[in-house]
């Protein structure tokens, strides 16, 4: 099992950095999370085994973005290239920083497997790209991956939209009816899919400045308003090296299971609310009020799905994997009232 892959038709994309982050969870727990930069031999070995087991693949993209260090992995990478050559699989190895390119002796693959090479220099840092055939727009590749993941959730998984049963058609947190609802619990159960999604959500949050790098000692706190969001918070907090703060139980069924005194949300500290689905905004608004009441700051909201019911939202900084609008609603998600 890989936590870093997307398969579309006969093409396989692998983020080696995402795979390394989760490999560190299981093996090393180095407390670097998303900010780890070393690619280990064990990670490449796992990737190689997965590539050999996947059938009906015509091309592979291996993405090295954010990785800088490596030790003794040349043989593992050579095995992957030999497998692709034997099976006539096109392979692209992109966004390889100059130091990693040298340490993994990737210049040898250029000649041994007849790969084309390009490079991009940005902020005095050179990144190399090796292609079997089709060249890729590396500068826009992050957007390509985000769109690829969103389209997979919408097209292949139909965003886990289901018909409700009984009282499930009524929203617990807002006074509306949901003829079709998003079963995010099923998304969570598909670990390969959800783990990579949470990695991408963390990556977006870092790029948008909601989660700072490790030079910032005062880490933001991840806040979850619901039980479902608590699982998401535990993963995001570990990936982003963040704290966790919560008050049980804000939503969607507003019920106090145990008393927690004032002081949960730290004064002057940045807090990020994580939610499975942002829709009417009731839970977000309640949580925001509690955070600010105790002197904390709301830095933004992270969500799997952001449903743009209106142009006005409780907060401006919402980072999500999927955005549903009137124009972008291929899963036919609906909200109803008596009016």
N, C-alpha and C positions, 0 to 999 in steps of 0.2 A: 504494500500500500504506500502510495506517495501522497503527501499533503500539498503538492505544488504543481499539479498538472491540469491541463485542459485539453480535451480531445474534441476536435471539430472535424467531422467527416473523416478524412484519412490523414489529418495533420495533428501532431502532438506538440504541445508547448509545455516546457518545464522551467520553473523558476528555481534555480539552484540555491538562491539565497533563502527563499521560503522553506525549502527542504532542509537547509542547514539550521535555520532557526528552530524548527520542530525537532530535528535530530538532537540539538543541544538540550532541549527539554528532556528528552528521554535518556540521554547518555551522560551529559556533562553538567547540565544545569549551571552554566557559567554566569548567569544573571546579566547577560548582555542583551538577551531578547532580540528585537529587531535590529539592534546596533552591532550584532556580531559581524565580523568581516572575514573570518577564516573559513575556507572550504576544506573539509576534512576528507580523508580517503574513504571513511565509512559512508559518508553521504554519497559520493560518486559511485561507490560499490552498490548501494541500494538503488540508485537511479539506473545503473547499468542492468541490474537484474530485472527491474520493471520493464525497461525497454525491450529486453529479450522475450518477455512474456506477452507483450501486447502484439496482437495480430492486425493485419490489414492496415498498416501504417505506411504511407509513402514518403512522409517528410517529418523531420523533428527539428524543433527550435530549442536550443539550450541557452538560457539567459543567465549571464554571470553578473548582472548588475549588483553593485554594493559589496561584492567580494573582492578582497585585496590580497589575502594570504593563502598559502597552500604548502603542504609538505607531502612528498612521496605519493603523488596521485597520478603520475604520468601513465603508469601501466593500466590503471582503471579507465582512464580516458581513452587510451589506445584501444582497449577492448571494445568500448562503445563505438568508436570509429570503424573498427574492423567489422563489427556486426552490421553496421549500416552499409558498408561497402559490399559485404557478402549478400545482403538482402535487397540491394539496390534501393536503399532508403536515403533520400537526400537529407543532409544534416547541416544545420546552421548553428554556429556558436557565436553569440553576439554579446556586445557590451563587456568585453574582456579588458580589464584595466591593464596597463603596461607592465606592472610588477607581476601580476598573475600570469600574464602572457609569457613572461620570461621564465618564471619558476616552474610552470607546467610544460615548458619546452613546446609550446603550441606551434611554433614555426615549422616543426617537423611534420605536423599534420597537413600543413599547406602543400608541401611537396609530395608526401607519401600518399595522400588521398585526393590530390588534384583539387584543392579548395581555393576559391578566389578570396582575396583579402582586401578589406577596406579599413580605414581608420578615421576616427573623428577626434579632434582636439577641442576640448572645452575647459576653460579656466586652467590652462596649462596642464591638463590631465588628458592623456591619450588613451582611447579605448579602441580595441581591435575587433573586427568582425570577420569570421570565416564562413563562406557559403559554398555549398555543393553546386547550387544552380540559381535558384530564385533569390534575388537580393531583397532586403527588407528595409523599410523606412525606420531606421533606428531612432531617429530624433522624435518620432511620434509613437514610439512603441508602447509606452506606458498607457496612453489613451487607447491603443489597440487592444491591450490586455483587459483593461477595465470594461470596454465595450463587448469584448468577447465573453467575459464572465457574465455581464448583465444579460446579454442575448441568450446565453445558455440557460440562465434561470427563467427567463421569460418564455423562450421557445421550447426548450426541452422539458423543463420541470414545471412549466405553467405557473411558476411562482408558488406552487403548493396551494393553489386556490381550491377550496372545497365548498360543498353545499353544507350549511349548518344544520344541526339537529336540535329540535325543540327550542329551548330558550337560548341556545348558542347563537341564534340569529340576532340577539340584542347585544350591543356593546356594553361591557361592564363599566367602562370608565366614562362613556359619553352617551347621551340620550338619543341614540340613533339605531337604526336597524341595518344589519349587514347580511344581505341576501347571499353574498359569497364572502368567505373570510380566508385570510392567509394563515395556513397552518405552519408556522415557523418551527414548531417542534419537529416536524418531519425533516426540515432543512438541517436542523442541528444533528439529527440522527445520522445523516449522511456525512460522516466525518471527513472523508476526503474532500468533499465539496465545501463544507462549512469551514473547515480549518483554513483552506486556501482563501476563502472569502474573508475571514477575519484577519488574515495576514494582509490582504489587499486593503481592508478597511483601516488597519493600522498604518499602512504605507500612505494612504491618502491623508490621514490625520497628521502624520509627520510632515508631509509635503505642504499641507495647508497651515502648518505652524501650531496646530492644536496640541500635539505631543512634541516636546522639545528633545534635543539629543541629550546624551548623558552628561554633558558639561553643565546642565542645569540640575543642581542638586535638589531643589524644591520641586519634586515631581507632582504633576497633576493627579487628582484623585478621580477614579472611575466610579460613577454613581449609578446604581440600577434601581428602577422603580418597581420592578416586577420579578417574580420567580424565574420566568423564562429568561429575562435579561440578566439574571445573576450568573448564569452559565456563560453567556457572552462576555460579561464583565470579567470573569475569572481568566478567560483566555486573553482578552485584549490587555488587561492589566499586566499579565506576565510578558506578553510580547512587547508592549510599550514601556515596560519597567515603571509602571505607575502604581500608586497606592489605590486602595479601595475604601469607599465610604458609603454607608447605606443606613436607611431607616426603615425598619420592617413594620408595616407593609403598605407602601403608597398606592400601588395599583397592580392590575386593573380592578380587582375586587378590593375596595378600600376598607381594610380591616386591620386592626392592630393585634398582631399575634403575640408580641412581647414589647415591653416598654423600654425605650432607649432614651436616655436623658439628653438634654441639650449639649452640644459640643461634638456631635457626629461630624458636622461639616466645619472644617477649620477656617478660622478667620483669615482673610486675605489670601487664601489658597485657591488655585484654579481647579474647578471641578468640571468633568466631562460626563454628561448623562449618556448612558447607552440604552437603547431601546430596540426591540425586535422590529416594531412597525410604528412609525410616526404618522398619525393620521389626523385626528381632530385636535391633538395637542394638549388634552386635559392632563394626562400624567406628567408631561413635560412641564407644564405651567405650575402644577402643584409642587413638583420637585424643585423647580427653579425658585419658587417662593420660599421653600424651606431652606435652601442653600443660602439665599441672600438674607433671610431673616437672621441667620447665625453668623453673618459677616463674611461668608464665602463669596467667591466669584464664579459665575458660570462661563466657562471657556467655549463651550459648544455642545453639540449633540451628535452622537454616532448612532447609526441605525442600519439595519439590513435593508429595510424598505422605507422610503419617504414618499408618502401619498400627499401630493399637492392639492388638498381640498380647495384651498383659496390661495390668493397671492400673499395673504398675511399669515405669518407663522409666529409662534411664541418667541423663537430666537432666530437669528440670521445664520449662524454658523451650524448648518446641518450637513454632515458628511455621511453619505450612504452608498450602498452597493447598487441599489436600484431606485430610480425615481419614476413614480407613476403620475401621469398627468392626464387630462382629458384627451390629449392627442396621442400620448404614449400609454395605452391601456389595452394591450393585446390580450390580456388575461381576463378582461371583462369584469374587473373588480368594481363593486357598487356599494354606495351608501344611500340609505333611504330614510326619510322622515314622513310624517303624515301630510306634509306640505309639498 
